[in-house]
Amino acid sequence: MKAKSAEFITSAVRPAQFPAPGLPEVAIAGRSNVGKSSLINTLVGVVGLARTSNTPGRTRLLNWFRVVPQKGPPFALVDLPGYGYARVPKDMRSSWRPLIESYLSDRDVLRGVICLIDARRGAQNEEIELFEWLEQVGVRAIPVLTKIDKLAKSKRKPAGAALKRQLGLSRSPLLCSAHSKEGLADLWRTVSGLV
């Protein structure tokens, strides 16, 4: 499944540059090397919409994309800067935090955050902190294990069960792969349910 259409709207490096609230928004967050851009491109079916890079941590802005699904109303997908990557200077990483927190806590049209976690690594400190913080500010977090094609099939459900326990989730996380496209239909249904 893919979108009827998807296009870049704008980028922002500070809250004053956020676009005027309009469409319902779903944000995507994750570590810099979790495969965020690839998943966005595969999910909407537009090659190169979100720029992939050989250098994790390249996305330093909030990026808005207008998505028109095959069914249902249009919405905005918001790509947040990746976090937790050592090659990005520490002062730059810390400068993103107020930007991201301002967006997540003050954006009335935000319907939820898709939180991407590498299936091979599970939740690290940054992911745990993000989930706790989203819960505190009352924003719905959707956990998604990415790169499941890199795990043996026998290890996929245990990885989901481990994350469920680790984060104290009421239901198992979604399992997805941008490469094999496994789990993308479930992710679409989840996003559609949010908007």
Backbone as CSV, one residue per row, in Angstrom:
resi,resn,N_x,N_y,N_z,CA_x,CA_y,CA_z,C_x,C_y,C_z
1,MET,0.847,-1.188,0.000,0.000,0.000,0.000,0.887,1.244,0.000
2,LYS,0.465,2.256,-0.736,1.205,3.508,-0.748,0.232,4.668,-0.880
3,ALA,0.741,5.879,-0.746,-0.102,7.060,-0.807,-0.519,7.358,-2.245
4,LYS,-1.640,8.039,-2.391,-2.054,8.538,-3.705,-1.051,9.585,-4.169
5,SER,-0.629,10.427,-3.212,0.424,11.408,-3.506,1.097,11.827,-2.201
6,ALA,2.320,12.294,-2.328,3.064,12.803,-1.177,4.052,13.833,-1.686
7,GLU,4.126,14.966,-0.994,5.034,16.030,-1.437,5.599,16.785,-0.248
8,PHE,6.790,17.313,-0.446,7.452,18.114,0.577,6.707,19.433,0.735
9,ILE,6.501,19.854,1.995,5.849,21.146,2.252,6.886,22.189,2.654
10,THR,7.580,21.948,3.774,8.539,22.940,4.267,9.445,22.316,5.320
11,SER,10.503,23.040,5.665,11.407,22.654,6.747,11.432,23.770,7.774
12,ALA,11.813,23.417,9.006,11.932,24.436,10.048,13.128,24.116,10.917
13,VAL,13.859,25.170,11.281,14.995,25.018,12.181,14.690,25.672,13.527
14,ARG,13.570,26.398,13.600,13.109,26.982,14.870,11.585,27.081,14.840
15,PRO,10.956,27.138,16.026,9.490,27.126,16.090,8.796,28.209,15.269
16,ALA,9.434,29.378,15.148,8.812,30.464,14.364,8.614,30.071,12.903
17,GLN,9.353,29.049,12.447,9.248,28.622,11.046,8.245,27.487,10.847
18,PHE,7.641,26.986,11.935,6.647,25.923,11.768,5.509,26.438,10.894
19,PRO,4.987,25.611,9.984,3.853,26.057,9.172,2.612,26.250,10.034
20,ALA,1.704,27.093,9.556,0.446,27.303,10.285,-0.271,25.967,10.433
21,PRO,-0.817,25.663,11.609,-1.518,24.387,11.793,-2.688,24.259,10.824
22,GLY,-2.798,23.095,10.228,-3.890,22.848,9.287,-4.267,21.384,9.304
23,LEU,-3.552,20.591,8.506,-3.803,19.153,8.442,-3.427,18.487,9.758
24,PRO,-4.087,17.369,10.090,-3.595,16.585,11.232,-2.178,16.103,10.934
25,GLU,-1.341,16.046,11.969,0.069,15.692,11.778,0.435,14.427,12.542
26,VAL,1.270,13.614,11.906,1.861,12.439,12.539,3.365,12.602,12.408
27,ALA,4.066,12.594,13.547,5.517,12.768,13.530,6.204,11.409,13.524
28,ILE,7.411,11.382,12.971,8.230,10.175,12.984,9.558,10.514,13.658
29,ALA,9.859,9.765,14.720,11.075,10.002,15.491,11.892,8.720,15.551
30,GLY,13.204,8.878,15.694,14.060,7.700,15.822,15.516,8.080,15.800
31,ARG,16.347,7.137,16.200,17.786,7.363,16.164,18.235,7.623,14.733
32,SER,19.379,8.261,14.590,19.849,8.672,13.273,20.074,7.520,12.305
33,ASN,20.346,6.320,12.804,20.644,5.203,11.904,19.547,4.132,11.933
34,VAL,18.319,4.552,12.232,17.224,3.587,12.374,16.503,3.312,11.045
35,GLY,16.835,4.068,9.988,16.201,3.862,8.685,14.928,4.670,8.502
36,LYS,14.887,5.856,9.132,13.685,6.692,9.115,13.317,7.164,7.702
37,SER,14.294,7.721,6.994,14.013,8.245,5.652,13.577,7.133,4.699
38,SER,14.251,5.995,4.761,13.877,4.863,3.901,12.463,4.393,4.186
39,LEU,12.093,4.358,5.472,10.751,3.909,5.837,9.694,4.895,5.346
40,ILE,9.970,6.195,5.486,9.024,7.206,4.994,8.830,7.041,3.488
41,ASN,9.932,6.940,2.735,9.850,6.819,1.273,9.091,5.568,0.849
42,THR,9.361,4.448,1.521,8.693,3.189,1.174,7.220,3.233,1.567
43,LEU,6.940,3.815,2.724,5.556,3.889,3.211,4.663,4.663,2.246
44,VAL,5.134,5.829,1.795,4.296,6.648,0.907,4.476,6.291,-0.567
45,GLY,5.531,5.516,-0.884,5.743,5.090,-2.257,6.344,6.145,-3.155
46,VAL,7.110,7.069,-2.576,7.767,8.122,-3.369,9.271,8.053,-3.103
47,VAL,10.018,7.603,-4.089,11.468,7.481,-3.950,12.083,8.863,-3.774
48,GLY,12.933,9.007,-2.758,13.661,10.261,-2.569,12.874,11.387,-1.924
49,LEU,11.645,11.121,-1.453,10.872,12.188,-0.800,11.612,12.670,0.448
50,ALA,11.891,11.739,1.350,12.740,12.046,2.509,14.149,11.642,2.107
51,ARG,15.074,12.541,2.252,16.427,12.274,1.763,17.158,11.291,2.659
52,THR,17.642,10.220,2.035,18.468,9.267,2.775,19.920,9.690,2.613
53,SER,20.731,9.310,3.572,22.140,9.706,3.540,22.999,8.573,4.068
54,ASN,24.224,8.509,3.552,25.177,7.542,4.086,25.729,8.007,5.429
55,THR,25.477,9.273,5.753,25.931,9.819,7.029,24.743,9.993,7.951
56,PRO,24.533,9.071,8.899,23.427,9.233,9.834,23.536,10.552,10.581
57,GLY,22.396,11.163,10.876,22.403,12.448,11.563,22.328,13.622,10.611
58,ARG,22.111,13.349,9.321,22.071,14.416,8.325,20.817,15.274,8.459
59,THR,19.685,14.665,8.855,18.452,15.440,9.003,18.570,16.316,10.238
60,ARG,18.671,17.615,10.033,18.850,18.532,11.162,17.675,19.489,11.298
61,LEU,16.668,19.287,10.505,15.493,20.147,10.504,14.253,19.305,10.757
62,LEU,13.165,19.955,11.120,11.861,19.292,11.064,11.367,19.457,9.630
63,ASN,10.962,18.367,9.010,10.502,18.396,7.622,9.048,17.942,7.543
64,TRP,8.214,18.753,6.893,6.795,18.440,6.727,6.527,17.915,5.319
65,PHE,5.739,16.841,5.228,5.313,16.274,3.949,3.788,16.156,3.952
66,ARG,3.166,16.586,2.867,1.715,16.432,2.731,1.445,15.090,2.069
67,VAL,0.653,14.245,2.737,0.368,12.898,2.252,-1.126,12.750,1.993
68,VAL,-1.462,12.292,0.790,-2.851,11.979,0.450,-2.946,10.464,0.308
69,PRO,-3.584,9.784,1.286,-3.657,8.316,1.214,-4.650,7.852,0.145
70,GLN,-4.614,6.558,-0.155,-5.576,5.991,-1.103,-6.995,6.156,-0.570
71,LYS,-7.150,5.999,0.749,-8.448,6.196,1.399,-8.233,7.078,2.606
72,GLY,-9.224,7.902,2.904,-9.138,8.742,4.091,-8.611,10.135,3.782
73,PRO,-8.618,10.994,4.802,-8.235,12.394,4.602,-6.723,12.582,4.492
74,PRO,-6.298,13.668,3.848,-4.876,13.979,3.793,-4.353,14.329,5.188
75,PHE,-3.052,14.171,5.366,-2.422,14.515,6.634,-0.985,14.928,6.358
76,ALA,-0.330,15.461,7.377,1.082,15.831,7.251,1.921,14.844,8.035
77,LEU,2.969,14.369,7.395,3.963,13.519,8.048,5.132,14.438,8.399
78,VAL,5.568,14.412,9.643,6.633,15.316,10.081,7.841,14.492,10.498
79,ASP,8.932,14.676,9.770,10.183,13.950,10.001,11.020,14.752,10.991
80,LEU,11.232,14.180,12.187,12.010,14.866,13.217,13.492,14.530,13.071
81,PRO,14.393,15.424,13.507,15.829,15.114,13.435,16.152,13.847,14.216
82,GLY,17.047,13.026,13.670,17.472,11.817,14.365,18.287,12.171,15.600
83,TYR,18.243,11.295,16.578,18.977,11.578,17.808,19.923,10.424,18.132
84,GLY,20.848,10.684,19.043,21.708,9.625,19.559,22.830,9.190,18.637
85,TYR,23.274,10.064,17.738,24.362,9.651,16.857,25.623,10.433,17.183
86,ALA,26.695,9.718,17.455,27.901,10.320,18.028,28.601,11.301,17.090
87,ARG,28.478,11.124,15.770,29.228,11.995,14.858,28.654,13.402,14.780
88,VAL,27.418,13.561,15.238,26.844,14.906,15.258,27.365,15.598,16.519
89,PRO,27.942,16.806,16.387,28.491,17.475,17.562,27.455,17.601,18.683
90,LYS,27.935,17.436,19.923,27.039,17.410,21.074,26.226,18.694,21.196
91,ASP,26.865,19.858,20.938,26.131,21.116,21.061,25.020,21.215,20.019
92,MET,25.246,20.620,18.846,24.204,20.624,17.827,23.041,19.721,18.246
93,ARG,23.394,18.542,18.786,22.347,17.631,19.252,21.528,18.270,20.361
94,SER,22.198,18.973,21.284,21.459,19.591,22.386,20.610,20.757,21.889
95,SER,21.009,21.393,20.781,20.207,22.500,20.236,18.918,21.988,19.590
96,TRP,18.927,20.707,19.155,17.701,20.149,18.566,16.635,19.918,19.619
97,ARG,17.082,19.617,20.838,16.132,19.183,21.873,15.012,20.201,22.116
98,PRO,15.344,21.508,22.338,14.257,22.472,22.545,13.337,22.570,21.328
99,LEU,13.923,22.453,20.143,13.126,22.521,18.914,12.120,21.375,18.863
100,ILE,12.607,20.155,19.105,11.740,18.981,19.057,10.716,19.020,20.191
101,GLU,11.168,19.393,21.386,10.245,19.436,22.524,9.174,20.494,22.331
102,SER,9.542,21.626,21.749,8.560,22.675,21.464,7.503,22.152,20.494
103,TYR,7.958,21.457,19.458,7.013,20.896,18.494,6.097,19.868,19.160
104,LEU,6.681,18.913,19.879,5.893,17.808,20.436,4.930,18.256,21.535
105,SER,5.302,19.276,22.294,4.451,19.665,23.415,3.433,20.742,23.059
106,ASP,3.675,21.514,21.997,2.813,22.666,21.713,1.994,22.558,20.430
107,ARG,2.151,21.485,19.683,1.510,21.402,18.367,0.116,20.788,18.496
108,ASP,-0.917,21.609,18.419,-2.297,21.137,18.640,-2.763,20.114,17.608
109,VAL,-2.220,20.182,16.386,-2.678,19.270,15.328,-1.924,17.935,15.327
110,LEU,-0.967,17.781,16.257,-0.206,16.536,16.340,-1.088,15.414,16.890
111,ARG,-1.201,14.318,16.135,-2.066,13.193,16.530,-1.301,12.038,17.168
112,GLY,0.000,11.987,16.941,0.790,10.907,17.519,2.193,10.909,16.948
113,VAL,3.078,10.138,17.602,4.467,10.034,17.168,4.793,8.573,16.915
114,ILE,5.223,8.279,15.693,5.721,6.954,15.352,7.171,6.903,15.827
115,CYS,7.446,6.079,16.814,8.788,5.989,17.398,9.502,4.759,16.844
116,LEU,10.497,4.983,16.004,11.210,3.896,15.345,12.382,3.412,16.200
117,ILE,12.489,2.098,16.315,13.538,1.468,17.113,14.117,0.318,16.295
118,ASP,15.423,0.266,16.182,16.100,-0.797,15.430,15.848,-2.142,16.127
119,ALA,15.254,-3.076,15.397,14.888,-4.382,15.972,16.103,-5.132,16.508
120,ARG,17.292,-4.855,15.950,18.492,-5.573,16.376,19.047,-5.053,17.692
121,ARG,18.660,-3.841,18.064,19.254,-3.215,19.250,18.271,-3.008,20.394
122,GLY,16.979,-2.929,20.091,16.006,-2.647,21.145,16.108,-1.204,21.611
123,ALA,15.351,-0.876,22.634,15.318,0.507,23.125,16.584,0.838,23.901
124,GLN,17.198,1.968,23.541,18.347,2.508,24.272,17.815,3.604,25.205
125,ASN,18.708,4.246,25.932,18.285,5.289,26.874,17.452,6.383,26.213
126,GLU,17.875,6.817,24.993,17.154,7.900,24.320,15.705,7.507,24.019
127,GLU,15.501,6.269,23.576,14.137,5.825,23.275,13.288,5.758,24.544
128,ILE,13.871,5.237,25.609,13.135,5.133,26.878,12.746,6.518,27.374
129,GLU,13.697,7.464,27.309,13.409,8.842,27.729,12.326,9.470,26.864
130,LEU,12.380,9.222,25.552,11.367,9.784,24.650,9.976,9.259,25.004
131,PHE,9.846,7.952,25.217,8.546,7.382,25.572,8.023,7.968,26.878
132,GLU,8.902,8.082,27.867,8.491,8.644,29.158,8.054,10.092,29.003
133,TRP,8.800,10.857,28.195,8.495,12.267,28.015,7.179,12.445,27.259
134,LEU,6.958,11.650,26.209,5.702,11.738,25.454,4.507,11.415,26.349
135,GLU,4.683,10.447,27.231,3.607,10.100,28.163,3.305,11.283,29.086
136,GLN,4.358,11.954,29.546,4.180,13.104,30.451,3.427,14.244,29.778
137,VAL,3.720,14.492,28.488,3.052,15.611,27.802,1.754,15.183,27.125
138,GLY,1.379,13.905,27.269,0.091,13.444,26.756,0.035,13.243,25.258
139,VAL,1.177,12.897,24.637,1.208,12.628,23.193,1.294,11.118,22.981
140,ARG,0.446,10.603,22.098,0.427,9.161,21.848,1.696,8.721,21.123
141,ALA,2.333,7.694,21.640,3.548,7.145,21.034,3.241,5.771,20.450
142,ILE,3.626,5.547,19.194,3.435,4.268,18.518,4.807,3.629,18.306
143,PRO,5.148,2.575,19.058,6.454,1.948,18.885,6.498,1.054,17.649
144,VAL,7.548,1.221,16.852,7.721,0.427,15.638,9.154,-0.091,15.589
145,LEU,9.313,-1.411,15.541,10.639,-2.001,15.361,10.953,-2.041,13.873
146,THR,12.048,-1.414,13.475,12.442,-1.362,12.062,13.513,-2.407,11.761
147,LYS,13.785,-2.566,10.465,14.850,-3.464,9.976,14.643,-4.909,10.422
148,ILE,13.378,-5.336,10.485,13.134,-6.717,10.931,13.647,-7.737,9.926
149,ASP,13.861,-7.306,8.672,14.436,-8.220,7.679,15.861,-8.630,8.048
150,LYS,16.498,-7.859,8.936,17.859,-8.175,9.368,17.875,-9.229,10.483
151,LEU,16.688,-9.528,11.021,16.590,-10.532,12.085,16.057,-11.839,11.522
152,ALA,16.537,-12.962,12.045,15.965,-14.258,11.682,14.495,-14.262,12.103
153,LYS,13.650,-14.931,11.314,12.214,-14.931,11.614,11.924,-15.409,13.032
154,SER,12.728,-16.349,13.526,12.515,-16.886,14.873,12.813,-15.861,15.969
155,LYS,13.514,-14.764,15.606,13.900,-13.772,16.610,13.017,-12.529,16.591
156,ARG,12.082,-12.455,15.643,11.290,-11.236,15.493,10.260,-11.061,16.609
157,LYS,9.456,-12.102,16.853,8.453,-11.990,17.921,9.113,-11.795,19.280
158,PRO,10.193,-12.539,19.588,10.876,-12.284,20.866,11.385,-10.842,20.991
159,ALA,11.844,-10.243,19.884,12.307,-8.846,19.925,11.145,-7.917,20.266
160,GLY,9.978,-8.185,19.672,8.785,-7.394,19.981,8.356,-7.569,21.425
161,ALA,8.398,-8.809,21.921,8.015,-9.090,23.309,8.974,-8.415,24.284
162,ALA,10.269,-8.412,23.948,11.266,-7.778,24.815,11.025,-6.270,24.901
163,LEU,10.704,-5.645,23.759,10.439,-4.202,23.766,9.166,-3.890,24.541
164,LYS,8.166,-4.736,24.387,6.909,-4.548,25.116,7.161,-4.537,26.627
165,ARG,7.978,-5.483,27.090,8.322,-5.545,28.516,9.155,-4.332,28.934
166,GLN,10.157,-4.015,28.103,11.096,-2.944,28.440,10.397,-1.593,28.600
167,LEU,9.428,-1.311,27.714,8.753,-0.015,27.736,7.427,-0.059,28.497
168,GLY,7.054,-1.246,29.001,5.791,-1.375,29.729,4.586,-1.107,28.848
169,LEU,4.627,-1.607,27.604,3.562,-1.358,26.634,2.365,-2.261,26.900
170,SER,1.184,-1.760,26.557,-0.021,-2.566,26.729,-0.213,-3.532,25.560
171,ARG,0.402,-3.226,24.418,0.317,-4.115,23.255,1.677,-4.209,22.585
172,SER,1.848,-5.225,21.776,3.142,-5.435,21.115,3.414,-4.338,20.089
173,PRO,4.691,-3.993,19.882,5.027,-2.985,18.878,4.805,-3.531,17.469
174,LEU,4.673,-2.612,16.514,4.612,-3.015,15.111,6.008,-3.440,14.667
175,LEU,6.080,-4.400,13.752,7.352,-4.859,13.195,7.366,-4.496,11.717
176,CYS,8.384,-3.759,11.263,8.407,-3.249,9.888,9.777,-3.388,9.245
177,SER,9.764,-3.392,7.918,10.994,-3.334,7.146,10.755,-2.515,5.883
178,ALA,11.547,-1.461,5.703,11.463,-0.679,4.467,11.969,-1.507,3.292
179,HIS,12.904,-2.408,3.569,13.525,-3.213,2.506,12.565,-4.285,1.980
180,SER,12.004,-5.085,2.892,11.112,-6.175,2.469,9.642,-5.765,2.423
181,LYS,9.335,-4.578,2.971,7.974,-4.021,3.040,7.067,-4.771,4.014
182,GLU,7.639,-5.654,4.815,6.848,-6.347,5.835,6.337,-5.336,6.855
183,GLY,5.091,-5.500,7.247,4.508,-4.669,8.293,4.036,-3.302,7.858
184,LEU,4.264,-2.926,6.587,3.887,-1.575,6.159,2.377,-1.382,6.110
185,ALA,1.629,-2.445,5.770,0.154,-2.334,5.757,-0.357,-2.054,7.171
186,ASP,0.238,-2.720,8.163,-0.145,-2.477,9.562,0.182,-1.049,9.972
187,LEU,1.338,-0.555,9.526,1.732,0.817,9.857,0.768,1.816,9.224
188,TRP,0.379,1.567,7.968,-0.596,2.438,7.305,-1.901,2.486,8.090
189,ARG,-2.385,1.307,8.505,-3.639,1.260,9.260,-3.522,2.036,10.568
190,THR,-2.373,1.943,11.198,-2.151,2.664,12.452,-2.149,4.159,12.223
191,VAL,-1.443,4.605,11.190,-1.401,6.040,10.868,-2.795,6.547,10.510
192,SER,-3.529,5.773,9.707,-4.891,6.162,9.320,-5.784,6.291,10.549
193,GLY,-5.577,5.401,11.518,-6.350,5.464,12.754,-6.067,6.713,13.579
194,LEU,-4.860,7.244,13.451,-4.489,8.448,14.185,-5.137,9.697,13.603
195,VAL,-5.230,9.729,12.266,-5.724,10.965,11.618,-7.214,10.884,11.328
